[in-house]
Amino acid sequence: MEKTGGPAAVGAGTEAEGPGSARELPPPPPSPPPPATPEALELPQPEPSEASARQLLLDEWGPLGESLLLPATVTWKLLLLRRPLYRNLLRSPNPEGINIYQPAPARGPTRQPLEALGNFQGWRIGTEQLQQNLSWTVKQQCVNLLAEGLWEELLDDEQPDITVMDWYEDSRLDQCVYELHVWLLASDCRTVIAQHHVAPRSSGRGSPGHWIQVSHVFRQYGPGVRFVHFLHKTKNRTEPGGIRRTRVTDSSVSVQLRE
C-alpha cells in the first residue's frame, strides 16, 4: 500500500505522472479580511429629543391644525416610535404574498386549509356554507385605535379620516365573489358609530383573475370611535380536487389627518 505524506509526497507523485497528466494544486484560501476599525463600526443612534421627534413627524404628516394638542400621556417621541397615522394598522395584510401588479397566479383546487397557504397571523378565519358547492371564507380582525398610538382627543375632536381598502381576485366563481363589512365601534367594542358594507358583482369584463379594488373613507363619523372591525368574505367552490378559492390581498386600515 502506497503511503501518502505531506506536501512533498504529493509533489513527487504529480511529477512522476508526467507533464501530460499533471494536476494543479488548488489555490490557497483567500486571506481573511482585516478587523474592522473603530470608525467602521456602526454606533447606536442617540434617542431623538422631543423637539426633533416633533419635527420629523411634521415633515412626514405636514402641518397640524392649531387645535391639535397632545395630551399629557402622549409625547412626540412615543408618536415617532408608533407612527399611528398614515400606516396600515392591519396585521398580515398580504397573507399569501400575492402581487396586485400581476394577475392572480394560477392555482387549482386544493385540499389544504387556508392557514397552510400563508401567514394569517392576526386574522380570525371562519367558513359559511352556501348552496351548490359554494362557501364563503370569512376573515376578520378588530383594530384597537388607542393601542396603535392614537388618542381620544384626536379621534373625538379632530375625527381624522379612516380609510379602508382591499383588493380581490375576479375569480368568476359566482356573480358575487367578495364582500366587505367595516364597523367603527365605541369603547365597549359593541356600539356601532358608523359602518360600511359592499358586495360588488362581477361585470364579466376583462380577463378572469385580474384584481379589483374596493375602498371607503369614513369622514366626520362623530365622537367615541375606539375600534375598527374589518371583515371581508371571499367565495369558494368545492370541486373534485378540493376547494378553488377567490384570493384577496393588500387589505388595509389607515388613519389620516383631514386636509
Secondary structure, DSSP 8 states (H G I E B T S, - for coil): -----SHHHHHHHHHHT-GGG----------------TTTS--------HHHHHHHHHHHH----TT----TT--HHHHHHH--SSS--SSSSSTT---TTS-------B-S-GGGGS--TT-EEEEEE-STTEEEEEEEEEEETTTTT--HHIIIII--EEEEEEEEE---SSS--EEEEEEEE-TTS--EEEEEEE-------S-TT-EEEEEEEE-S--TT--EEEEEEEEEEEEETTEEEE--EEEEEEEEE---
